[in-house]
Amino acid sequence: MGFCGVTNQIGVLSYSHKTKHNNLNFNIMKTLKSILLGLALLAVGTAVKANNANDGTLTENHAINTYVDAMTRGKLQGLNDVLDQSAQFSMLRGKTVLSFSKKQMLDFLQANKNTEQTCTTSTSVVESNANIAVVKVDMKYEGFVRSNYVTIANTGNGWKITNVYSVFS
């Protein structure tokens, strides 16, 4: 009887040791899975953010300065980036309103690339909040002024020009 009791106790000890060992392996695997899942989410989140980030260059000032450089100096670098895909350009000539798309305006500016305008330029903020701003860009020529009312919006991918309305006086 004594021998049988020892055998049962060894079996219990052996089973108890296996259960602890299995629980330890299970906990280690569970922890490793959690760490790997966390790292995968971090990597995916970083990659998505990197694709959507404008790295701070598409600010309100950058958008307006790029527009002014294009219109007054014919410098087109970065203009396509600051123009929203749906940007519209309107110009009041007498009593007629002329409208142009982003592509039409870029084609016109490309044809006149590096053409320096003989004007003085000034800018003033008409209205601004966290989502949208209207900036008046005056181009003073000898004998007339072209006033451009430039609407820029915080698109989530940086500040972009969505509309330009030009009037002559």
Secondary structure as the mmCIF struct_conf table of DSSP 4:
data_model
#
loop_
_struct_conf.conf_type_id
_struct_conf.id
_struct_conf.beg_label_comp_id
_struct_conf.beg_label_asym_id
_struct_conf.beg_label_seq_id
_struct_conf.end_label_comp_id
_struct_conf.end_label_asym_id
_struct_conf.end_label_seq_id
HELX_RH_AL_P HELX_RH_AL_P1 GLY A 2 ASN A 52
TURN_TY1_P TURN_TY1_P1 ASP A 55 GLY A 56
HELX_RH_AL_P HELX_RH_AL_P2 GLU A 60 ARG A 73
TURN_TY1_P TURN_TY1_P2 GLN A 77 GLY A 78
HELX_RH_AL_P HELX_RH_AL_P3 LEU A 79 VAL A 82
STRN STRN1 LEU A 83 ARG A 93
TURN_TY1_P TURN_TY1_P3 GLY A 94 LYS A 95
STRN STRN2 THR A 96 SER A 101
HELX_RH_AL_P HELX_RH_AL_P4 LYS A 102 ALA A 111
TURN_TY1_P TURN_TY1_P4 ASN A 112 ASN A 114
HELX_LH_PP_P HELX_LH_PP_P1 THR A 115 GLN A 117
BEND BEND1 THR A 118 THR A 118
STRN STRN3 THR A 120 SER A 128
BEND BEND2 ALA A 130 ASN A 131
STRN STRN4 ILE A 132 TYR A 141
TURN_TY1_P TURN_TY1_P5 GLU A 142 GLY A 143
STRN STRN5 PHE A 144 ASN A 154
BEND BEND3 GLY A 156 GLY A 158
STRN STRN6 TRP A 159 PHE A 168
#
